[in-house]
Amino acid sequence: MKSVVLNNSLFMKKFLCISVIMLVCQSLCATNKTFPLKGTIVSPADKNILYTGRVSFTNPQRPAWNYPGVQIIAAFEGTSLQMIAKPRSGYFVAQVDAAEPFKVTFRSDNDSVVTLATALPDTRHTIRLMYAIEGYEMYPEFWGFILDPGKSLLPPPALPDRKIEFIGNSITCGYGNEGTDKNEHFTYETENHYYSYASIAARQLCAQHWVVARSGIGAYRNYGDAKTGSPRSCMPVQYEYTGYALDLDLRQEASFLREKWDFARYQPDVVCINLGTNDLSTNNYDLKLLKQGYQTLYRLVRSHNPQSKIVFLSGSMLNGKELQQCRQLLDEVTAEARQSGDAQVYRFDFSPITGDPWYGNDWHPNIYQDEKMAAELTAFLRDLMNWF
């Protein structure tokens, strides 16, 4: 196996392996029994739990989503904390107080509870959870917390006032960014949105960030699809829904996928759109249709976010002819929007990946490259938004 020597502190983090309590969860849910666990079980509908991201509350006892970057934030008292989620919900990054973030996972059919903290001082603490992967195959659900007996949640910390929305593809998701070899293929173990450029930039800017992103998606044509496009599953089709469905017909798989998103729940200060890499892949694209896709998405984003600044970004995986074409099209779409009277549309280009030390799996950015991208975007947004 080819390896790359990495010295970056973020990349060299060793995530704590959390021991998992095994429950026969399906049986418990089928009979509506209370989980046979010691402690105070806190409902996910508790008013002291904050959620960010496109989360469905159709069933308030089982909040559901499938985009990366969804966050669950709470404050609690006591010495320990456990988390309950649907089995096979996937990977989360957890942070207790200001301690080092670590990964936890719900991967098997019997994993429904993980321990997030033990032996804490018996005082106030904060838990921050971020969904680290794409959940379009897993349909994750959060089912609550377990506290020490007699303890309860406390009023949560305030969310940042600054708000960003990221619309994107695998680069925004963090696909393969924990990998060390561009020739190795995707696994959920090496995808971590917490260390994506989007998440890092948001933390550097002290901003909320909500994500509408899926690997392989395009502005008009998803990866590997026909030159004529992906009319049932490209971003302009998906953007108005709470969750991502591989195809419109598959929205029957989970009820929340049929929900139209309520844009009043989150009005970002700035929307960053990073698409085009999949549209321009495999030498099988139509530039006219791509431009139309960008224009359609722009009008849709503007209609739902009338006060937001909109930034079109070119990604770091493009190079050569495709990079030039992408930048030219985005320049044209931006200029035409401005000519039509919308002065709040902007352009930004990431630096392309320059060599093996910057690649994760499948030629995607690794955490090194994500940090570089975050630094570039942070500087741009500080100036654009006057966020100093």
Disulfide bonds with the S-S distance in Angstrom:
none
